[in-house]
Amino acid sequence: MTFKGFDPRTRLTRWGLAAVAVGIVLGGTGPAVVRDLGVVWEAHRSSLPWLLERLAAFLAYLATTGSVVYGLMLSTKLLDSIAHRPISFALHQDLAAVGLGLAGVHGALLGLDATVPFSIQQMVVPGLAPYAPIAVAFGQLTLYVTAIVVASFYARRLIGQRAWRALHVLTFLAFAGATAHGILAGSDSGAAWTWWMYTGSVTLVTFLFAYRLVTALARRGASTRQHVPRGEAQQLAAPRQVERHLPAHDRPAELGRRVTAGEQLRGGLG
């Protein structure tokens, strides 16, 4: 059974319930969160940009991974039985845009981080970073590639489906670049939880990519076996076309019946 989406008549009810739930959460936790944020700001004012920079980096990586996973599940049609396809595509697109935005915030916060100060030129041009220039360059190039992919979503009708699909291959390069940047340049790369995050993400994307290749090759092989070459089809059809132009008494079927009748007659006389 395929999920066709929610009933449009329940939209107001759903949004109302969501607003009530958000209000309850914010009302119960808001004051304590604001108070704790004030304490953190006073205690870690100098290191807060660095903390926010790391947070934005991890969230950007998770959003990018989610976009890639959604794209692979869309192409393999694994989501079609449980989710409405336009909704899945919208999530795929939105996650890519969110990942791009968070990556931009991550890069901009480098200019506020006093631990390793970055100039605007160093933040923009790959290879000029004062810290781990090669690893940082992976992240910078990944940001630019992701921007191209996200832009292709909105220019899809303009550039056409074929060009859009070709540009979409860059998503895998962006994911690989983001992973390399996080492992090589991240200050938390040695932590166990980051190791599991990167390992789980790479394993999931690799599995879905391999599954996509296998299913695509299987479909292509099946269609090749079912397809009859044009020359062979013409050879098969040629005797039938010739048969149509023969007199009725000279057609193979009629000749066969006459031969069979002759054999039966000889057998009876014998």
N, C-alpha and C positions, 0 to 999 in steps of 0.2 A: 504494500500500500504506500503510495507516494504522498508526502505531506504537501498540501496545497496552500498553506498559509493560514493565518487566523481569519476569522470572520470579520469583515470590515465593520459590521454593526456593533462589535464589541470593542472597537478602538478606544472610545471615550472611557469605558469601564477599565480597560487595561492601563491606560495612561493615568487614570485617577488612582488606581491601586498602587501603581509604581510611585506616584507622587507622595501618597500617604506613607509608603514604606521608607522612602528617602527622608521624608520629614521626621519620622520616628527615629531613624538612625542618627540624623544630624542633631535633632533636639536632645537625644540622650548622650551623645558623645562629643558634640561640638564644643561646649565650654571646656571640657577637660583637654581636648586636642589643642585648642587655642592656648590654654595655660602651659601645656607641655612644650608647644612650639616656641613660646616666649622664653622658657627656661633653656631650651636647646640653642636658641639664637644668642642668648647672653653668654652661654658657656662655650659655644663653638662658632662665634661670629666669623673668625678668620678662616675656618675650615669648612664653613657651610657651603660655599660655591663648589668645593671639591666633592662634598657629599651629594649635592644635588646633581652634579655632573655625572657621578657614578650611577645614581638612580636613573637619570635620563638615558644613560647608555644601556643599562640592562633592560629597561622598558622598551627602548627602541629595538634592541635585538630580539626580544620576545615578540614584539609586534611584527617584525620582519619575518621571523620564523613562522608565525601564525599565518601570515599572508601567503608564504610559499606553500605551506601545508594545505591551506584552503585551495590554492590554485591546482595543486596536484590531485587533490580529492575531487575537484570539479572535472579535471580532464579525464580522470579514471571513472567518473560517475559513481563514486563510492557514497556520495552524500545524497544522491537522487532519491533513495528510498526513505530517507528520514527528514529531508529538508527541501524546501522550495528552492529551485535552482536560482532564480533572480535574487533571493535573499542571500544565498551562499556567495554569489558573485559580488553583491554589494559589500558583504563582510570582507571578502578577498581584497576588494579595492580600498575599502576604508582602513583596513589594517596596514596596507602599504603606505597610505597617506599618513596615518598616525606614526608609523615607524620613521617616515621621512621627517615629520615635524619634531619628533623627540630627538632624532639624530642631529637636527639643526640646533635644538636647544643645548644638546650635549656639546656641540662644537662652539656655540656662542659662550657658554660658561667657561670655556678655556681662557677667554680674555679676562674673566673676573677672578680666576684662580691664582692666588699669590704664591702657591707652592712652586709651580713651574709656569712662569708668565709667558704667554703667547702674544705675538703681535698679530695684526689683521692679516698681513702677508703670510705669516707662518701658519695661520689658521686656514687660509684659502689655497695656497700653493702646496701641492704634495712634495715631500722631500725636504722641506725647510724647517720642520719642527725641531725645537731645541731638545726634545725628549723622544727617544726611539723613532727617528724620522721615517724609517721603512715601515714600521708597524703603524704609525700614525698615517702614513700615506695610504695604506690599505683602507683605513677608515674614511679618508677624504675622497678617494676614488669611489668607494662604495656609496657615499652620500650623493655624488654626481650621477652615478649609474641609477640609483634608486629614484632620483629626481626625473630622469628620462623615462623610467618605467611608469611612474605615477602620472607624468604628463601624457603618456600614451593612452591612459585610460580615458582622459577627457578629450583627446584628439582621435579617438577610435574611428568615428564616422568620417573624419576628414582624411585620415591616412589609409583607411581600408583595413579589412580583417587580416589580410595576408601580412601587411607591414606590421600590424599590431602584434600578431603572433610572433613575428621575427624579433621584434623588440622585447617581447616578453621573455625570451630566452635569457636576457640579461639579468633576470631575477635570480637565477642560480649563481651568476657571478657575484651579484650583490650579497647573497647569503654567504657564499664562500669568503668574500672579502670581509664581511662583518665578523665572521667567526675567527678569521686570522687576526683581525685587528683586536678583537676582545681578548684572545689568548695571549698575543704577543705584547700588547700595550697595556692591558688591564692590570691594575695593582692587586686585584682579588683573584687572579688566575690560579694561584696556588691553593685557594680554599676548596674544600671538598664540594660545597654546594654549587660553586661555579663549574667545577669539573663535571658534575652530574648534569648541569644545565646544558653545557656545550655538547657533552656526549649524547644526551637524550635528543637534543635538537638535530644533530648531525645524523644520528641513527634513524630517526623518524623520516627525515627528508630523503636520506639515501634509500630507505626501504620503499617509500612511495614512488621515488623516481625509477627504481628498478622495476617495480610493479607496473608502472606506466609503460616502460619500454617493452616488457614481456607481453602485456596485453595488446599493445599496438602491433608488435610483430606477429602475434597470433592472429589478430584480425586481418592483417595484410596477407598472411599465408592462406587463410581461409578464403578470402576474396579472390586470390590468385588461382586456387584450385577450382573454384566455381566458375571462373571466367574462361570462356572458350575463345581462343585466338580467332581473329577475323578470317585469316586465310583458311584455317581448318573448318570454320563454320561454312565458308563458301564451298569448300570441297564436299562437305556433307550435304549441302543443299543442291549442288550441281546435278546429281543423278535424278533427283525429284523434279527439277526444272526440265531436264531432258525428257523425262517420262511423261510430263504433261503434254508435250508436243507430239508424241507418238500416237498413231491410231490405236483405238481401244483394243483391237485384236493382237497388237504387237507389244503392249505394255508388259512388263515383267510379271505382274500379278496374273494377267490373263494367260500368258505363256505357261506359267507354273501350273495353273488349273488345267490347261490342255494337256500338258505332259503327264500330270497325275491321272487324268481321265484315260489317256492312252495306255498307261501302265496297267491300270485296273482292267481295261478291255483285253489287253494281251493276256493278263493273268486269267481272266475268265475263259478265254478261248483255249488257253493251254489246259 
